[in-house]
Amino acid sequence: MTAPKTTKLEGVHSAMIIGRPAPGVVILTIEGADIGELGERPFLELAPDLQSIETLQLFVDARAASGPSIEVSAQWASWLKANYPRLAHVTMLPGSRFVHITAEFVRHFAGLGDKMRILMDPAAFDDAVRTAGTVAGLLAGSRSFPVWEQLYQNEGIEKLPWYCAELDPDLDRALARYGVTGGRIADLGTGPGTQAIELAARGYDATGTDVARAALDYAAERAKERGVSPRFLVDDVLATKLEGPFDAIFDRGCFHVLSPEDRDRYVDNAHRLLAPRAYLFLKTFSHHQPGGQGPHRFSPDDIRRIFAAGARFEVLESIETVYQGQLDPFPKALFTVMRRH
């Protein structure tokens, strides 16, 4: 059963609008004083949302609420506690001191702890909702370039799920293991540029590419602050204008959001950009990652079938690992090292 995009529940003293801006994101907008007249209807309306998604991001906009009764607060605390495993987080905006106190009561008795955030700044709440909706839409499968641009134009880049300020630990170990101590490295789908920046800081000739100019503007500012000078270029990996040869390519999230029909073109372009016997370091979601939303999942056999076809790459190893970033827990990932024929 699929829930309608927007549902409005009305009583004499209160109303609740249940909005669904993106897969896995629900916004409850509460108006007036909820004294229990809505009954079980909110919980029944939310049941399909919990059933259709691995984890739910729940936002509660109570800026126009005057407060629920003690009984209603207890009902919500019980519901949140019962559904704790299915909730990615709960973020609430109270509109008064009384509603804030009530929210603290619910957080405590539901045992939510850090999983529930109470924001007092409406702008911060609205930004969190906007970012969650945009990211969820992207991870549901869209690779529309204007949407990626919009995402990076929003504030909160450092809160994006894939943001990792340090050099990816799997890449760090692989560079040492395979003796790649210098040379030209391309970071495809660099996003906020953290990996290209860290590579440049270690002395590599790093180039980061992305389809979103706003991401690269952010990356250039961070590089300047760090005192390093990687190149950042607006480029589409499927129609790349990059000129090789590179000694290595790192992809920490580009390949696994591409449509299946685009994968062969990606492999061709990566092969063209690399020098003979140069390395492709690829990180994707693993087939062990639960659920079906977000990036495509891959097994070692999937990677071997896609990249080894036509004798273009030799798969040297695939390691089950995690995707370091802002999600808790980290998603399960597959890190693959390949060598160009």
C-alpha positions in Angstrom: 0.0 0.0 0.0 1.3 3.4 -1.0 0.4 6.4 1.2 -0.9 9.6 -0.6 1.6 12.4 -0.9 -0.3 14.7 1.4 -3.0 13.9 4.0 -4.9 16.3 6.2 -6.5 15.3 9.5 -8.8 17.8 11.1 -10.5 18.1 14.4 -12.3 20.9 16.2 -9.3 22.2 18.1 -6.4 20.9 16.0 -5.3 19.8 12.5 -2.4 17.8 11.2 -1.0 17.7 7.7 1.2 14.7 6.8 3.5 15.6 3.9 5.8 13.3 2.0 8.2 15.5 -0.1 10.5 12.5 -1.0 10.8 8.8 -0.4 11.5 8.1 3.2 10.8 11.7 4.4 7.6 12.6 6.3 6.7 16.0 7.6 4.0 16.3 10.3 2.7 19.9 10.5 0.6 20.4 13.6 -1.8 23.3 14.3 -3.8 24.1 17.4 -4.2 22.1 20.6 -4.2 18.3 20.1 -6.4 17.0 22.9 -6.8 13.6 21.4 -9.7 14.2 19.0 -7.6 12.9 16.1 -7.4 9.5 17.9 -5.5 6.8 16.1 -5.7 8.4 12.7 -2.1 9.8 12.6 -0.6 6.4 13.5 -2.8 4.6 10.9 -1.8 7.1 8.3 1.9 6.7 9.1 1.8 2.9 9.0 2.3 2.6 5.2 5.3 5.0 5.4 7.0 2.7 7.9 6.2 -0.4 5.8 7.5 1.0 2.5 10.9 2.2 3.6 13.9 0.8 5.5 14.2 3.9 7.8 12.1 7.0 8.0 13.2 10.6 8.4 10.4 12.2 10.5 10.1 16.0 10.8 7.5 17.5 13.2 6.7 21.2 12.5 4.9 22.4 15.6 5.5 26.1 15.3 1.7 26.7 15.1 0.8 24.2 17.8 -0.3 25.2 21.2 0.5 21.8 22.7 -0.8 18.3 23.1 -2.5 16.9 26.1 -0.5 14.6 28.4 -2.4 11.6 27.1 -1.6 12.5 23.5 2.1 13.1 24.4 2.2 9.6 26.0 0.6 8.0 22.9 3.3 9.6 20.6 6.1 8.5 23.0 4.8 4.9 22.9 4.5 5.0 19.1 8.0 6.4 18.7 9.4 3.9 21.1 7.7 1.0 19.3 9.0 2.2 15.9 12.5 3.2 17.1 14.3 0.8 14.7 12.5 2.1 11.7 13.3 5.8 12.4 16.4 7.3 11.0 15.8 10.4 13.1 13.1 12.7 14.4 13.5 16.4 14.1 11.1 18.8 15.7 10.4 22.5 15.7 8.4 23.6 18.7 6.6 27.0 18.6 6.5 27.7 22.3 8.3 26.9 25.6 5.4 24.6 26.6 5.7 22.6 23.4 9.5 22.4 23.8 9.0 20.9 27.3 6.5 18.4 25.9 9.0 17.5 23.2 11.7 16.8 25.8 9.2 14.6 27.7 8.5 12.6 24.5 12.1 12.2 23.7 12.9 10.9 27.2 10.1 8.4 27.5 10.5 7.2 23.9 14.2 6.5 24.6 15.1 8.4 21.4 18.2 10.1 22.8 20.4 11.7 20.1 18.0 10.2 17.4 15.6 13.1 18.2 16.7 16.7 17.5 14.7 19.7 18.8 15.5 22.8 16.8 14.4 26.3 18.0 15.4 28.1 14.8 12.8 27.8 12.0 15.3 28.6 9.3 17.5 25.6 10.5 14.5 23.4 10.6 13.4 24.4 7.1 16.9 23.9 5.8 17.1 20.4 7.3 13.8 19.5 5.7 14.9 20.8 2.3 18.2 19.0 2.4 16.6 15.7 3.5 14.1 15.9 0.7 16.6 16.7 -1.9 19.1 14.0 -0.9 16.3 11.4 -0.6 15.2 12.3 -4.1 18.7 11.9 -5.4 19.3 8.7 -3.7 16.1 7.2 -5.0 17.7 7.2 -8.4 17.7 10.6 -10.1 21.0 11.8 -11.7 19.5 15.0 -13.2 22.3 17.5 -13.2 20.2 20.5 -12.3 19.1 18.6 -9.1 22.6 17.9 -8.1 23.4 21.6 -8.6 20.4 22.6 -6.4 21.6 20.2 -3.7 25.0 21.8 -3.5 23.6 25.3 -3.6 21.9 24.6 -0.3 23.7 25.1 3.0 24.7 22.1 5.0 27.1 20.4 2.5 29.0 19.0 5.4 25.9 17.2 6.6 25.3 15.4 3.3 25.4 11.6 3.8 28.6 11.0 1.8 30.6 13.9 3.2 33.9 12.6 4.6 36.5 15.2 5.5 39.4 12.8 5.7 41.0 10.7 2.9 38.9 7.6 2.5 40.6 5.0 4.7 40.2 2.2 2.1 41.9 4.4 -0.6 44.6 5.4 1.8 45.5 1.8 2.5 45.2 0.8 -1.1 47.6 3.5 -2.3 50.2 2.3 0.1 49.5 -1.4 -0.7 49.9 -0.9 -4.5 52.8 1.5 -4.3 51.0 4.5 -5.8 53.0 7.2 -4.1 52.6 10.0 -6.6 51.4 10.9 -10.1 48.1 12.1 -11.6 44.9 11.0 -9.8 41.4 11.9 -11.0 38.6 12.0 -8.4 35.4 11.4 -10.4 32.3 12.8 -8.8 34.4 14.7 -6.3 31.4 16.6 -4.9 32.7 18.8 -2.0 36.2 17.9 -3.1 37.5 16.5 0.2 39.2 13.5 -1.5 41.0 15.6 -4.1 42.1 18.1 -1.4 43.5 15.3 0.8 45.3 13.7 -2.2 46.8 17.1 -3.1 47.9 17.6 0.5 49.9 14.3 0.1 51.7 15.5 -3.0 49.6 13.9 -5.7 48.6 15.8 -8.9 44.9 15.7 -8.1 42.0 16.6 -10.4 38.4 16.5 -9.1 35.4 16.5 -11.4 31.7 16.9 -10.9 28.6 17.9 -12.8 27.7 20.5 -10.1 29.5 23.8 -10.3 28.3 24.7 -6.8 30.0 21.7 -5.4 33.3 22.7 -7.1 33.0 26.3 -5.9 32.7 24.9 -2.3 35.7 22.6 -3.0 37.9 25.4 -4.3 37.2 27.5 -1.2 38.1 24.5 1.1 41.3 23.9 -0.9 42.3 27.5 -0.6 41.8 27.3 3.1 43.9 24.2 3.2 46.7 25.8 1.2 46.6 23.2 -1.6 45.8 23.5 -5.3 44.0 20.5 -6.9 42.3 21.2 -10.2 38.5 21.2 -10.1 36.6 20.9 -13.4 32.9 20.8 -14.3 32.7 17.5 -16.2 30.2 14.7 -16.9 31.9 11.3 -16.6 29.7 9.9 -19.3 30.7 12.6 -21.8 34.1 13.5 -20.3 36.4 16.1 -21.7 39.2 15.1 -19.4 42.6 14.4 -21.0 44.6 11.5 -19.7 46.6 9.6 -19.0 46.1 9.3 -15.3 48.1 7.1 -13.0 44.9 6.3 -10.9 41.2 7.1 -10.7 39.2 7.2 -7.5 35.4 7.0 -7.6 33.7 7.2 -4.2 30.1 7.5 -5.3 29.7 8.3 -8.9 29.5 4.9 -10.6 26.9 3.4 -8.2 24.3 6.1 -8.9 24.5 5.7 -12.7 21.8 3.9 -14.6 22.6 0.4 -15.7 22.5 1.4 -19.3 25.3 4.0 -18.7 27.8 1.6 -17.0 29.5 0.4 -20.2 30.1 4.0 -21.3 31.6 4.7 -17.9 34.0 1.7 -18.2 35.1 2.8 -21.6 35.8 6.3 -20.5 37.7 5.2 -17.4 39.8 2.9 -19.6 40.6 5.7 -22.0 41.6 8.1 -19.2 44.0 5.7 -17.5 47.5 4.8 -18.5 48.3 1.2 -19.2 48.4 -0.8 -16.0 47.2 2.2 -14.0 44.7 1.7 -11.2 41.0 2.3 -10.8 39.9 2.5 -7.1 36.1 2.1 -6.9 33.9 2.4 -3.9 30.2 1.4 -4.2 27.3 0.3 -2.0 27.7 -3.4 -1.2 25.0 -6.0 -1.9 25.1 -6.6 1.8 23.6 -3.1 2.4 20.0 -3.8 3.5 17.0 -2.3 1.7 16.6 -1.2 -1.9 16.7 2.6 -1.8 19.7 4.8 -2.5 22.6 3.9 -4.8 22.7 0.6 -6.7 24.3 -2.4 -4.7 27.1 -4.5 -6.1 28.7 -7.8 -5.3 32.3 -8.7 -6.3 30.9 -10.8 -9.2 28.9 -7.8 -10.4 32.0 -5.6 -10.6 34.0 -8.4 -12.3 31.3 -8.9 -14.9 31.0 -5.2 -15.7 34.6 -4.1 -15.7 36.4 -7.3 -16.9 34.3 -7.6 -20.0 36.3 -7.0 -23.2 39.6 -7.4 -21.3 39.5 -3.8 -20.2 40.3 -4.2 -16.5 41.7 -6.8 -14.3 40.0 -7.0 -10.9 42.7 -7.3 -8.3 40.6 -7.4 -5.1 37.1 -6.5 -3.7 36.9 -5.7 0.0 33.7 -5.5 2.1 33.9 -2.3 4.1 31.8 0.7 5.0 31.0 4.0 3.5 32.4 6.6 5.9 30.2 9.8 6.1 27.5 11.3 8.1 25.1 8.4 8.4 24.9 6.3 11.5 25.6 3.5 11.1 27.8 3.7 8.1 26.3 1.9 5.1 28.0 -1.3 3.9 30.3 -0.7 1.0 32.4 -2.6 -1.5 35.9 -1.3 -2.3 37.4 -2.7 -5.5 40.9 -2.3 -6.9 41.3 -2.8 -10.6 44.2 -2.4 -13.0 43.8 -1.3 -16.6 44.9 -3.7 -19.3 
